Amino acid sequence: MEWLNYHHLLYFWMVAKKGSIARACEELRLAQPTISGQLRALEESLGDKLFARQGRGLVLTEAGHVVYRYAEEIFALGSELTDVLKGRPRSRPLRLIVGVSDLIPKLIAYRILEPALALKGGVQMECYEDTPEKLLFSLSAHESDLVLTDAPAHSAALVRVFNHLLGSSKVALFASPRLASFYRKRFPHSLTGAPFLLPMRNSALRQMMDQWFEAHSIRPRILGEFQDTALLTAFGQAGAGIFAAPVAIEREVRNRYRVAKIGDMGTRVTEYYAVSAERKIRHPAATVIAEVAKNRLFGMH
């Protein structure tokens, strides 16, 4: 069995936290050659470069990010152990790192993640938003516990990534009360030439909407295409055009953005997935998220 040298790991962790070997030397009260030598020894034992030069400073490599995440957990546990043994017990909240696809409506992401915050003992949640491709790459590198997407992950380049369907929701069209009142008449045929705010073409929602337009011979007037769903909704709230949102959050959309519903898009649905690096979700907070989403949030849609 190969054993990790925790002194080496401590020096690496301190350099990563402080941003330079010089500042780590001040904190640890050690000479620079000592820390540099220990870092090289750690890299040799792990078989990976942990830092790369960027100008005069150091930045973590991909492997460095993975090691740093584990080091954070290891030394947090060590600190907690010391407190407990000295009679100062403390409850350390469970940590959950989630990547959220920028194609998912913010209200849906909140409703999916919210149940984790009610876990007994508390949860410290870290949420990152990015493209699905980047988030799944981070997941495969074990830099996060879960990724929320609007489509299953399909990439041969990713290792041990598994899709878990959280549920689906019908889709409806919304607009400012004035626009909604006008286009609700003779819906959906009234939508030809109507001003639309659409997600980008790489999203599952956009592909579904394009199919629906074609099926009903609707030719919308596209005013804008948006990567960020929050920005798209802000334009819709301002009365710029019609936008789509899941029926699962219809009440929140109408109340929060002061818009009105024009009509449902028939049987068309959007799907939401939790993607993990495990075949079965094991993280306690992630398990609660999946169960509540399936049984409550999407259970009736």
N, C-alpha and C positions, 0 to 999 in steps of 0.2 A: 504494500500500500504506500502511495506517495503522500507525504505529509507536507502541509503548507506551513511555511515559516511566517508566523504571525507578527514577528518583529519587522520583517520585510514588508508585510502587508500594511502595518501601521505607518511606516515611513511613506509608502505609496499613497495611502489615504490622506495623510497630512499634506503631502505635496499637491495632490489633486484639490484638496479643500482650500489651501492657501494660494494656489495658482503659480507657485514657483518654488524651486529648491531653496533659494535664499530665505524666503519667508518661513518655510518649513524648518530650516536650520534654527532660526530665531525661536520658534515655538518649542522645538524639541531640545534646544541647547546642544546641538551636535554640529560637528564640522561638515562642510559641504562634501568633501571626498567620501566621508562615511555614508551619507545618505545616497549619494550618486552610486556608490558601490553596491549598496543594499538594493537599490532599484534595479540595477543591472542583474543582480543575482535573482531577483523575483521574476524578471522578464525571462531569464534563461530557464528557470524552473517551470514557468507556465508555457514557454515556447511561443510567446507573442510579445510584440512591442506594445507597451501601454501608453507611451507618450510620443508625440511628434512635435518637432520644432515649428513654431509659427512666429516669424519675426524673432524677437528676443525672448519670447515666452514659450510655454509648453501647453499643448492641448491634448486631451485624451483621444486615443484611437478608438476604433469600434470595440476592440477587446478591452481597452481601458475603461470604457463606460460600463461594460458588464462587470468587471472586477470592482469598480467603484461602488456599484449598486450593492453588491454582496458585502463589501467592506463596511458600508453604512449600516447594514443590518447587524453585522457581526459586532461592531464596536458599540452600537446602541444596546444590544443585548448584554455586552460586557459591562457597560455602565449601569444597566438595570440590575444585573447580578450583584454588583458592588453595593448598590443602594439597599437591596433586599437583605444581604448579609450583615449590613450595618444597622439593620432595624428601621430602614426608611423605605418601606415597600411603596411601589408606585405602579399604577396601571398604565401600561403603554398601549395606545390605541393601535388597532390593526391597520396596516398600511395597504392601500390598494392603488395601483398605478394603471390608469385607463387611457387608452388612445381613442379619441372620438373622430370619426370621419367628418371632414368639413362638408360632406354632402347630406348629413343628417340634420333635420331641424333642431334648433337648440332646445325647444320645449320638449321634443321627444327624448332627446338625450337626457335632459333633467328628469323626466318622468321615469326613465329606465333606471337611472343611477340613484334616485332619491331614496329608495328603500334601504340601501346600504348604510345610509347615515343614521338609521334608527337601530342599528345593531347594538346589542348589549356590550358594554366595554368601549364603545366608540370606534370610529374609523377615521383614519387620516387619508383622505383621497387626493390623489394627484391626477389631474386631467390634462391631456395634451390633445390639441386639434391639429390635424394635418391631412394630407391626401391619404387615401386608403393604402396606396403602394408603400409610402414611407412608414406608415404606422405598422403595417404587417411585417415590414423588414425589421423594425425595432422589436416587434413581438417575437419574431424568429430568433433574435439575438438575446432574448430573455430580458429585455429592458422594460417590459411592461407585463401586467398580468392578464389584460383583456383588451380587445379592440372592438368597438361598436361600428358596424358598417350597414349600408343599405343593400348589400349584395354579398353572396358567399365569396370567399377567397378562392381564386383559381390561379395558382402559379406554381409551376414545377420547381421554381427556384427556392421556394419556401419549404423548410423542413419541419415536420411535426406541427403543422398548423391545422386546426380543426374548426369547422363551422357548427354553430349551435343556433338554430332558428328560435328567436325570441317570440315572434308572432308577426302578424300582418294587419294592415288597416286599410279600409277603403279610403279613397281620396275624394276631396271635394274642392270646388273652386270658390274663392273668396275675393272680395273687392270692397272698396269704400261703399258706404250705403247708397250713394248716388249712382255709382256705376253698377252695383249689384241690382238695384231696382230696374235700371234700364235693360240690362242683359238677361235678367231672369225671365223676361217675356219671350216666349217661343224657344226657350232653352231646350236643346243645345244649339239649334240652328242659328240662333241670334249671334253666335260667337264668331262667325266669319267676319273678318275685318276688325274684331275687337282687340284692344290693346292688351298684350300679355307680357308678363314678367316670368321668364323661364329659367330653370336651373341649367347648368352646362350639359352638353350632349353626352358627357361621359357618365352621367348619373343614371341610376335605374329609374328614378322618377321621370326624368326627361324622356327616356326611351319609351316609357309607358304612355306619357302624354302624347308623344308624336304618333304612336299607334292609335290612340283614341281619336286624335284629330283626323287621321286618315280614314278610320272606320266610319266617322260621321261626316266626311267630306267638308271638314272645317279648315279654313285657311286663316289662321290668326295673324294679327299684325304684331310682330315681335318687337317690343320696345327695348328689351334688354335681356341679356343672359348673364347669370350670376354664379360664381363659384361659392360665395358665402351666403348661406340661407338667411342669416340675420339681416344682411344688407338687402337681399331680395324682399324680405318681409317689410323692411322699413320703407322701401319704395311703394309697396302695396298699401301700407298704412297711410302713406301720404296721398293716396289716390291716383298714383301714376298708372296703374293697370291691374289686371286680374292675375291672381297667383293661386297655386295649388297647395294644399296642406292636408295631412292625414286626419281622417274623421276621429281618430282616437284622441286628438287634442282639439277638437272643434270648439268646445266651450272656451278653452284658454285662448285660442286664436281670436275668437269673436270679442271676448271681454278685454283682453290685453291690448289688441291692436285696433279695437273699435271698428271692425269691418263686419260685413254681412255675408252670409252664404248665398251663392248664386244657385248651386246645385251639385249633386253627386255625379261622379264620373262612372256611373254604372257599377259593374262588378270589378273594375280595375282596382288593384291593391298595390301597396308598397310593403316590402318585407324588411325586417330588421334582424340582424345577426350579431351574436357575440362570438368573436373568434378567439380561440385560446391555443396555447402551445401544447395542451393536453387533450387527449381523447375525451376525458370526462373532466368537467370543471370541478376543481377541488378547493379553490380559495373560498373561505366562508362567506365573504362579502359578495363575491362574484356568483356564488350559488344562490344567495338570496335575490340578487338582481335578476337572474334567469327565471327563478320560480315566480316572483311577483309579476314580471313582464308577461309570462305565459298565462298565468291564472287570473290576473286582474287587468293590467293595462290593455292587453290585446285579446283578452278572453272573450269579449263581447263584440269584437269587430271582425 
